[in-house]
Amino acid sequence: MRTGPALRVVHETGAVDLAAAEDAAAAFLHALGIPTDSESLRGTPGRMARAYAELFSPRPFDLTTFPNDEGYDELVLARSIPVRSVCEHHLLPFVGTAHVGYLPGTRILGLSKLARVVEHFACRPQVQERLTKQVADWLQAHLDPKGVGVVIEAEHTCMTLRGVQATGSRTMTSTLLGILREDARSRAEFLALTGLPT
């Protein structure tokens, strides 16, 4: 639980070598029989390298919490937080929305930080199941709330654009901790507020 100064949250990654990534992207395209000598494709390897570097680089943020002076003990829920990530199995995007809520303990969280935490864990090769659990576990550890709930609904292009080509299919995952897992009424309230069937 945070009680002092805001925690600076920075995603630790290795050094990014854009020149090497551009060379690798060019080799990748050539290996697939895609020439890059035309005017429209000449800059594609560099654009690919910069695009993936951006996708894998979450912005640092300060985790700001405040005393729960009023003793607020009802659900706090941020709905429809945009999620964009990359499937770690095919390096193809998946996009959707996250619903993140918590039952406050002694501290409350700056609301924008719920979206920042989602972005923090989404900006790396991921699987949706892990992403959902990482967001919930992190909030539980850093906020010490009475309960946390995270639901993510996303479309995976590795499933809709290739392989089975299940266009329009969406995957839903959830993680419920504390009271939101243990108490049926609290769980039902959280799921109802997310717009999901209970």
N, C-alpha and C positions, 0 to 999 in steps of 0.2 A: 504494500500500500504506500502510495506517495504522500508524504506530508511536508516535504521541504521544497526546494526550488524545482522548477519544471525539469523533467528528464529529457535530455536531448536524444532523440531516436534517429540513429543513422544506420543505414543498411551497409554492412561490411561486405565488400566485394574485392576481388583481385583487381589488379591494374587493367584498364581497358586499353588495348592496342588496336586503334581503329585502322591503321595501315595494314596490319596483319589480317584483321577481319575482312577488309576490302579485298586483299589478295585471295583469301580463302573463299569469299563470295564469288569472285571471278572464276576461280578454279571449279567451284561447285556448279555454276551455270554452264561452263564449258563442258564439264563432265556429263551434264544432262543434254548436251547438244544444242545449247542456246548460245549463239555467238553474241559478243558484246561490242562488236566493232561498228555498229550503226550509230547514228547520232542520238537516237532515242534510247538506246541501251548502253551507251558508253559509260554513263554515270551511274548505272544501276548497281554495280557492286558496292560503290561508296554509299549510295542511298540505303542499300540493304544493311550495311555495317552500322550506319548511324541509326537506322530504325530499330535494329535489335538492341543496340547500346541504350537507346532511350527506353525501350520496353523493359529492360532489365535494370533500370536505375531509378528507384523510388526517391522522392524528394525527402530530405531530412525534415524533421518537425520536432517541436517541443510538446511533450505530453503534459498539458496543463490540467491540474485538478484543483478543486475548490472545496472548502469545508461544506458539508451538508448541514448548514446552520438551521434550516427549517425542519430538519428531520424528514425530508421527503422520502416516502417509502413505497411509491408506486413505480410502475414500469416507465423507463425512458427508452424510446425506440426511434431509431433513424431508419426510415424505409427507403427502398429503391436507391441505395448507394450504387453508383456505376462500378462495375467490376470489369477489368480487362486484364487478361493474363495470357500466358502461352503454355500450351500442353507440353509437358516435358517429354512425352513419348514421340511426338511428331514435330515439335516446334511450330505448331499452327495455333492461331489465336483461339481463345474462348472468351466470350463476352456475355454479360448479363447484369444482374442486380443482386445486392446483398441487403438483408434486413438485419440490423444489429441492435440488440437491446440489452438493458441490464437493470437490475433492482439495486438501487444505491445502498451502500453501507454508510460509512462516516464521511466519504468523499464523493463528489460528483465530478464528471468529466466535461471539459469543453466540448460541445457537440460536434464541432468540425473534426475533432480527433477520432471519432468513430470512423469517418471516411478515410482519414489518414492511416489508421491502422490497417484497414482493408487494403489500401494501396500499397502499404509497406510490404505486406506478405504476397500480394498479387504480382509485384514487379520482379519476377524470377520465373524460371521454368517451374511449373506447378502441376499438381493434380487437384481437382476441386475438393475432394474429401479432405486432403491435408490442409488446404487453404482455409476451409471452414473451421477446422479444429484449431489451427494456429491462431486465428483471430480470437476465438473464444478463450483459449488457454491464456493468451497474452493479456487480454483484458482482465481475466480472473486474477492473474498473478500481479498485475500492476495497479489494479483499482481496488481489489479486495471487496467486490460487491457481494450482495446476498445471492445473486444469480446472474447468469449471462446466457443469452440466446443469440445464435447466428444461423441464418438461413441464406443460402446462396442458390440462385437459379440462373443457369447459363446455357448458352448454345455453344457447342464445341465444333469448330469447323473440321477437326480431324474426323468427326462422325458425320457431318452434314455435307462436306465437299468431296470426301474421298471414301473409300471402303464401302460401307453399307449405304452411304448417301441418304441418310435419314433426314431429309430437309424438314426444318421446322421443329425437330425434336429438341427438348430442353432437359437438362439434368438438374435435379434438386438435391441438396445436401443440407443437413442441419446438425448443429451441436448445441445441446442444452446442458448447463451446469448449475449446480446449487439448487435453489428453490425452484427454478424453472424446469429442472429435471425431476425433482422429487415431489413437487406438489402439483396434482392434476389440474386444479383450478388456475394456478399461475401459468402452467404450461399452455392450457387452453386459451387463456387471455393473450399470451404472447403470440401464439399461432393465429388467433383471430385478428389481432391487430396487424399482423404481417399480410393479411388477406388470404392466408392458407387455410385449407379445411382442417378442422380439429377432429 
